Amino acid sequence: MIDAVTARQRFAEYYGHAPAGVWSAPGRVNLIGEHTDYNEGFVFPFAIAERTWVALGGRADRVVRVATSFAPDAVEIHLDDLAPDAVSGWAAYPFGVAWALGRFGGDLSQASGVDLFITSDVPVGAGLSSSAALESAVALALDEHWGLGLDRLTLAKVGRHAENEVVGAPTGILDQSASLLSESDAAVFLDCRSLDAEVIPLHLAESHLTILVIDTKVEHAHATGGYAARRASCEAGAHALGVSSLRDLDAGDLPRAQRVLDDETFRRVRHIITENRRVLDTVRTLREQGPLAIGGLLDASHASMRDDFEITVPEIDLAVSVAQAHGAVGARMTGGGFGGSAIALVAVDLVPAVSKAVRDAFAERGYGEPVIFTEQPSAGARRDA
């Protein structure tokens, strides 16, 4: 088990002294609203129980040194040398955050160096945003240690900027917002244009529901081509239709879009338009009827990602269809796609049966065994010690 105590201990073992503090941030599940964030649309994610911890200690110089439980060697850089092209690999995440803090109002000219030790139990490559958990924990730790006083929405922007400009992944702000703004048994309804955020209670526990996460173990990476290609298609569609963002379109624009666009671009655009509507309908339905009524919207979201946006893989599609067939309220892929995880909204007493059915179906197809676990929406980033 990894927790704040573990992070403190590993920092002390590595650096030879106790840290000044420990901060953590969670991964996330996106309940609905996929690829809408960079289109200035609507998203509805929640934080999960699994977290990334960052233990921090001060230094007398201006060197930032980072060690982790998942890489053999520490890496370091002088604060004056921070730049988007100065680092690569996993170190691009923490160093990218340090650099981006200076781009969002943080004065780093007098900042002292730090030692960081990072440890995590957020699954990597599962579509649960281990990257945003790392970025958010580091951002919160450095903001407090350096006394920058940035609010959480700004820290979410910092994480997004680091991922876009330093890591090279063209993601939106969904993941960092979920990691920094979430509350227990609730999801964050985020308008990615205005960045207005509202925490919406989900009432899963009182409805005897849970989120079943099915990690297919098919790894994905946002910095590679598929994600960037979908973003480029969306931008091309918006340009051809004469709008600054697909957020400016609704279902009434689909006939014109079909006339103007080639088939592939049209289907990409249709996914974004209909997914934005599904997010709004999910929030409204939750308020009016509760979580048992949102299953059809989750199912429709998956079909759109599979057929229009074409970001699912056979393992994901199988997990979703089997969960649906064995009593899930609704199921869909979650995350950027091309691998990762599916989620199913399931009655607590059906979890064993649904889990077994999915494992059996994977074995029958010759797929690797999925990792299946339940999640309840959890609290966002915090100082732990």
CORJOCOR-V842731 format. One record per residue. N is the residue number from 0. SS is DSSP state (A for helix, B for strand, O for the rest). PHI is phi as a letter, one per 20 degrees, with the letter a starting at -180 (NA if undefined). OMEGA is omega as a letter, one per 20 degrees, with the letter a starting at -180 (999 if undefined). Layout:
# CORJOCOR-V842731
n=N ss=SS phi=PHI omega=OMEGA
n=N ss=SS phi=PHI omega=OMEGA
This chain:
# CORJOCOR-V842731
n=0 ss=O phi=NA omega=r
n=1 ss=O phi=d omega=r
n=2 ss=O phi=b omega=a
n=3 ss=A phi=f omega=r
n=4 ss=A phi=f omega=r
n=5 ss=A phi=f omega=r
n=6 ss=A phi=f omega=r
n=7 ss=A phi=f omega=a
n=8 ss=A phi=f omega=a
n=9 ss=A phi=f omega=r
n=10 ss=A phi=f omega=a
n=11 ss=A phi=f omega=r
n=12 ss=A phi=f omega=a
n=13 ss=A phi=f omega=a
n=14 ss=A phi=e omega=r
n=15 ss=O phi=n omega=r
n=16 ss=O phi=b omega=a
n=17 ss=O phi=f omega=r
n=18 ss=O phi=f omega=r
n=19 ss=O phi=f omega=a
n=20 ss=B phi=a omega=r
n=21 ss=B phi=c omega=r
n=22 ss=B phi=c omega=r
n=23 ss=B phi=b omega=r
n=24 ss=B phi=b omega=a
n=25 ss=B phi=e omega=r
n=26 ss=B phi=f omega=a
n=27 ss=B phi=b omega=r
n=28 ss=B phi=d omega=r
n=29 ss=B phi=e omega=a
n=30 ss=B phi=f omega=r
n=31 ss=B phi=a omega=a
n=32 ss=O phi=o omega=a
n=33 ss=O phi=d omega=a
n=34 ss=O phi=m omega=r
n=35 ss=O phi=e omega=a
n=36 ss=A phi=f omega=a
n=37 ss=A phi=f omega=r
n=38 ss=A phi=e omega=r
n=39 ss=O phi=m omega=a
n=40 ss=O phi=e omega=a
n=41 ss=B phi=d omega=r
n=42 ss=B phi=c omega=a
n=43 ss=B phi=b omega=a
n=44 ss=B phi=e omega=r
n=45 ss=B phi=c omega=r
n=46 ss=B phi=e omega=r
n=47 ss=B phi=d omega=a
n=48 ss=B phi=f omega=a
n=49 ss=B phi=f omega=a
n=50 ss=B phi=c omega=r
n=51 ss=B phi=d omega=a
n=52 ss=B phi=d omega=r
n=53 ss=B phi=c omega=r
n=54 ss=B phi=e omega=a
n=55 ss=B phi=c omega=r
n=56 ss=B phi=c omega=a
n=57 ss=B phi=f omega=r
n=58 ss=O phi=c omega=r
n=59 ss=O phi=e omega=a
n=60 ss=O phi=d omega=a
n=61 ss=O phi=d omega=r
n=62 ss=B phi=e omega=r
n=63 ss=B phi=d omega=a
n=64 ss=B phi=d omega=a
n=65 ss=B phi=c omega=r
n=66 ss=B phi=c omega=a
n=67 ss=B phi=b omega=r
n=68 ss=O phi=e omega=a
n=69 ss=O phi=d omega=r
n=70 ss=O phi=c omega=a
n=71 ss=O phi=f omega=a
n=72 ss=O phi=c omega=r
n=73 ss=O phi=f omega=r
n=74 ss=B phi=c omega=a
n=75 ss=B phi=b omega=r
n=76 ss=B phi=b omega=r
n=77 ss=B phi=f omega=a
n=78 ss=A phi=g omega=r
n=79 ss=A phi=f omega=a
n=80 ss=A phi=e omega=a
n=81 ss=O phi=f omega=r
n=82 ss=O phi=a omega=a
n=83 ss=O phi=g omega=a
n=84 ss=O phi=e omega=a
n=85 ss=O phi=e omega=a
n=86 ss=O phi=c omega=r
n=87 ss=O phi=b omega=r
n=88 ss=O phi=m omega=a
n=89 ss=O phi=f omega=a
n=90 ss=A phi=f omega=r
n=91 ss=A phi=f omega=a
n=92 ss=A phi=f omega=a
n=93 ss=A phi=f omega=r
n=94 ss=A phi=f omega=r
n=95 ss=A phi=f omega=r
n=96 ss=A phi=f omega=r
n=97 ss=A phi=g omega=r
n=98 ss=A phi=f omega=a
n=99 ss=A phi=f omega=r
n=100 ss=A phi=g omega=r
n=101 ss=O phi=f omega=r
n=102 ss=O phi=e omega=a
n=103 ss=O phi=c omega=r
n=104 ss=O phi=n omega=r
n=105 ss=O phi=e omega=r
n=106 ss=O phi=e omega=a
n=107 ss=O phi=e omega=a
n=108 ss=O phi=f omega=r
n=109 ss=O phi=d omega=a
n=110 ss=O phi=f omega=r
n=111 ss=O phi=e omega=r
n=112 ss=O phi=f omega=r
n=113 ss=B phi=b omega=r
n=114 ss=B phi=d omega=r
n=115 ss=B phi=c omega=r
n=116 ss=B phi=c omega=a
n=117 ss=B phi=d omega=r
n=118 ss=B phi=b omega=a
n=119 ss=B phi=b omega=r
n=120 ss=O phi=c omega=r
n=121 ss=O phi=f omega=a
n=122 ss=O phi=g omega=r
n=123 ss=O phi=e omega=r
n=124 ss=O phi=m omega=a
n=125 ss=O phi=e omega=a
n=126 ss=O phi=m omega=a
n=127 ss=O phi=d omega=r
n=128 ss=O phi=m omega=r
n=129 ss=A phi=f omega=a
n=130 ss=A phi=f omega=a
n=131 ss=A phi=f omega=r
n=132 ss=A phi=f omega=r
n=133 ss=A phi=f omega=a
n=134 ss=A phi=f omega=a
n=135 ss=A phi=f omega=r
n=136 ss=A phi=f omega=r
n=137 ss=A phi=f omega=a
n=138 ss=A phi=f omega=a
n=139 ss=A phi=f omega=a
n=140 ss=A phi=f omega=a
n=141 ss=A phi=f omega=r
n=142 ss=A phi=g omega=a
n=143 ss=A phi=f omega=a
n=144 ss=A phi=f omega=a
n=145 ss=A phi=e omega=r
n=146 ss=O phi=m omega=a
n=147 ss=O phi=f omega=r
n=148 ss=O phi=m omega=r
n=149 ss=O phi=e omega=r
n=150 ss=O phi=f omega=a
n=151 ss=A phi=f omega=r
n=152 ss=A phi=f omega=r
n=153 ss=A phi=f omega=r
n=154 ss=A phi=f omega=r
n=155 ss=A phi=f omega=r
n=156 ss=A phi=f omega=r
n=157 ss=A phi=g omega=r
n=158 ss=A phi=f omega=r
n=159 ss=A phi=f omega=a
n=160 ss=A phi=f omega=r
n=161 ss=A phi=f omega=a
n=162 ss=A phi=f omega=r
n=163 ss=A phi=f omega=a
n=164 ss=A phi=e omega=a
n=165 ss=A phi=d omega=r
n=166 ss=A phi=f omega=a
n=167 ss=O phi=n omega=r
n=168 ss=O phi=d omega=a
n=169 ss=O phi=e omega=a
n=170 ss=O phi=e omega=r
n=171 ss=O phi=e omega=a
n=172 ss=O phi=d omega=a
n=173 ss=A phi=g omega=a
n=174 ss=A phi=f omega=a
n=175 ss=A phi=f omega=r
n=176 ss=A phi=f omega=r
n=177 ss=A phi=f omega=a
n=178 ss=A phi=f omega=a
n=179 ss=A phi=e omega=a
n=180 ss=A phi=d omega=a
n=181 ss=O phi=f omega=r
n=182 ss=O phi=c omega=a
n=183 ss=O phi=f omega=r
n=184 ss=O phi=l omega=a
n=185 ss=B phi=b omega=r
n=186 ss=B phi=c omega=a
n=187 ss=B phi=d omega=r
n=188 ss=B phi=e omega=a
n=189 ss=B phi=d omega=r
n=190 ss=B phi=e omega=a
n=191 ss=O phi=f omega=r
n=192 ss=O phi=e omega=a
n=193 ss=O phi=e omega=a
n=194 ss=O phi=m omega=r
n=195 ss=O phi=f omega=a
n=196 ss=B phi=c omega=r
n=197 ss=B phi=c omega=r
n=198 ss=B phi=e omega=a
n=199 ss=B phi=d omega=r
n=200 ss=B phi=f omega=r
n=201 ss=O phi=e omega=r
n=202 ss=O phi=l omega=a
n=203 ss=O phi=f omega=a
n=204 ss=O phi=f omega=a
n=205 ss=O phi=f omega=r
n=206 ss=O phi=e omega=r
n=207 ss=O phi=l omega=r
n=208 ss=B phi=d omega=r
n=209 ss=B phi=b omega=r
n=210 ss=B phi=e omega=r
n=211 ss=B phi=e omega=r
n=212 ss=B phi=d omega=a
n=213 ss=B phi=d omega=r
n=214 ss=B phi=e omega=a
n=215 ss=O phi=f omega=a
n=216 ss=O phi=m omega=r
n=217 ss=O phi=e omega=a
n=218 ss=O phi=f omega=r
n=219 ss=O phi=c omega=r
n=220 ss=O phi=b omega=a
n=221 ss=O phi=f omega=a
n=222 ss=O phi=f omega=r
n=223 ss=O phi=e omega=a
n=224 ss=A phi=f omega=a
n=225 ss=A phi=f omega=a
n=226 ss=A phi=f omega=a
n=227 ss=A phi=f omega=r
n=228 ss=A phi=f omega=r
n=229 ss=A phi=f omega=r
n=230 ss=A phi=f omega=r
n=231 ss=A phi=f omega=r
n=232 ss=A phi=f omega=r
n=233 ss=A phi=f omega=r
n=234 ss=A phi=f omega=r
n=235 ss=A phi=f omega=r
n=236 ss=A phi=f omega=r
n=237 ss=A phi=f omega=a
n=238 ss=A phi=f omega=a
n=239 ss=A phi=f omega=a
n=240 ss=O phi=e omega=r
n=241 ss=O phi=m omega=r
n=242 ss=O phi=c omega=a
n=243 ss=O phi=f omega=a
n=244 ss=O phi=b omega=r
n=245 ss=A phi=f omega=r
n=246 ss=A phi=g omega=a
n=247 ss=A phi=f omega=a
n=248 ss=O phi=d omega=r
n=249 ss=O phi=c omega=a
n=250 ss=A phi=g omega=r
n=251 ss=A phi=f omega=r
n=252 ss=A phi=e omega=a
n=253 ss=A phi=f omega=r
n=254 ss=A phi=g omega=r
n=255 ss=A phi=f omega=r
n=256 ss=A phi=f omega=a
n=257 ss=A phi=f omega=r
n=258 ss=A phi=f omega=a
n=259 ss=A phi=e omega=a
n=260 ss=O phi=e omega=r
n=261 ss=O phi=f omega=a
n=262 ss=A phi=g omega=a
n=263 ss=A phi=f omega=r
n=264 ss=A phi=f omega=r
n=265 ss=A phi=g omega=a
n=266 ss=A phi=f omega=r
n=267 ss=A phi=f omega=r
n=268 ss=A phi=f omega=a
n=269 ss=A phi=f omega=r
n=270 ss=A phi=g omega=a
n=271 ss=A phi=f omega=a
n=272 ss=A phi=f omega=a
n=273 ss=A phi=f omega=r
n=274 ss=A phi=f omega=r
n=275 ss=A phi=g omega=r
n=276 ss=A phi=f omega=r
n=277 ss=A phi=f omega=r
n=278 ss=A phi=f omega=r
n=279 ss=A phi=f omega=r
n=280 ss=A phi=f omega=r
n=281 ss=A phi=f omega=r
n=282 ss=A phi=f omega=r
n=283 ss=A phi=f omega=a
n=284 ss=A phi=f omega=r
n=285 ss=A phi=g omega=a
n=286 ss=A phi=f omega=a
n=287 ss=A phi=e omega=a
n=288 ss=A phi=c omega=a
n=289 ss=O phi=n omega=a
n=290 ss=A phi=f omega=r
n=291 ss=A phi=f omega=a
n=292 ss=A phi=e omega=a
n=293 ss=O phi=e omega=a
n=294 ss=A phi=g omega=a
n=295 ss=A phi=f omega=r
n=296 ss=A phi=f omega=r
n=297 ss=A phi=f omega=r
n=298 ss=A phi=f omega=a
n=299 ss=A phi=f omega=r
n=300 ss=A phi=f omega=r
n=301 ss=A phi=f omega=r
n=302 ss=A phi=g omega=r
n=303 ss=A phi=f omega=r
n=304 ss=A phi=f omega=a
n=305 ss=A phi=f omega=a
n=306 ss=A phi=e omega=a
n=307 ss=O phi=e omega=a
n=308 ss=O phi=e omega=r
n=309 ss=O phi=l omega=a
n=310 ss=O phi=c omega=r
n=311 ss=O phi=e omega=r
n=312 ss=O phi=c omega=a
n=313 ss=A phi=g omega=r
n=314 ss=A phi=f omega=r
n=315 ss=A phi=f omega=a
n=316 ss=A phi=f omega=r
n=317 ss=A phi=f omega=r
n=318 ss=A phi=g omega=a
n=319 ss=A phi=f omega=a
n=320 ss=A phi=f omega=r
n=321 ss=A phi=f omega=r
n=322 ss=A phi=f omega=r
n=323 ss=A phi=f omega=a
n=324 ss=A phi=f omega=a
n=325 ss=O phi=d omega=r
n=326 ss=O phi=o omega=r
n=327 ss=O phi=f omega=r
n=328 ss=O phi=f omega=r
n=329 ss=B phi=a omega=a
n=330 ss=B phi=b omega=r
n=331 ss=B phi=a omega=r
n=332 ss=B phi=f omega=r
n=333 ss=B phi=c omega=r
n=334 ss=O phi=n omega=a
n=335 ss=O phi=f omega=r
n=336 ss=O phi=o omega=a
n=337 ss=O phi=m omega=a
n=338 ss=O phi=p omega=r
n=339 ss=O phi=n omega=a
n=340 ss=B phi=c omega=r
n=341 ss=B phi=d omega=r
n=342 ss=B phi=c omega=r
n=343 ss=B phi=c omega=r
n=344 ss=B phi=e omega=a
n=345 ss=B phi=c omega=r
n=346 ss=B phi=f omega=a
n=347 ss=A phi=g omega=a
n=348 ss=A phi=f omega=r
n=349 ss=A phi=e omega=a
n=350 ss=A phi=g omega=a
n=351 ss=A phi=f omega=a
n=352 ss=A phi=f omega=r
n=353 ss=A phi=f omega=a
n=354 ss=A phi=f omega=r
n=355 ss=A phi=f omega=a
n=356 ss=A phi=f omega=r
n=357 ss=A phi=f omega=r
n=358 ss=A phi=f omega=r
n=359 ss=A phi=f omega=a
n=360 ss=A phi=f omega=r
n=361 ss=A phi=f omega=r
n=362 ss=A phi=f omega=a
n=363 ss=A phi=f omega=r
n=364 ss=A phi=e omega=a
n=365 ss=O phi=n omega=r
n=366 ss=O phi=e omega=r
n=367 ss=O phi=f omega=a
n=368 ss=O phi=f omega=r
n=369 ss=O phi=f omega=r
n=370 ss=B phi=e omega=a
n=371 ss=B phi=c omega=a
n=372 ss=B phi=b omega=r
n=373 ss=B phi=d omega=r
n=374 ss=B phi=c omega=r
n=375 ss=O phi=d omega=a
n=376 ss=O phi=g omega=a
n=377 ss=B phi=c omega=a
n=378 ss=O phi=f omega=a
n=379 ss=O phi=e omega=a
n=380 ss=O phi=f omega=a
n=381 ss=B phi=a omega=r
n=382 ss=B phi=e omega=a
n=383 ss=O phi=d omega=a
n=384 ss=O phi=a omega=999
